[in-house]
């Protein structure tokens, strides 16, 4: 994406690329440069503020109301560790053969 802070020449911050950042901004998924550009747009454009409010309403609709049980993290990590314990060492996993693809192509010709 183009740098959203690069002026287009007329001093406005309503460039499509900045407005396109509104959904990510609502999710708090923008970097500091993008955040400043969006905040300048929001300060100057009531339509952008309304659009952001709509995105935030959507985000709120998908927000989990309760935290997962405290033991869930430990249970997931224990299952991952158990599944990793059943894997053979990295060097023994493939069971395949290394093939020189260039040589195989030449042999087919």
Secondary structure, DSSP 4 states (H G I P E B T S, - for coil): ---TTS--SS-----HHHHTTHHHHHTT---HHHHHHHHHHHHH-HHHHHHHHHHHHHHHHT--SSPPPHHHHHHHHHHHHHHHHTSPPGGGS--S----HHHHHHHH-
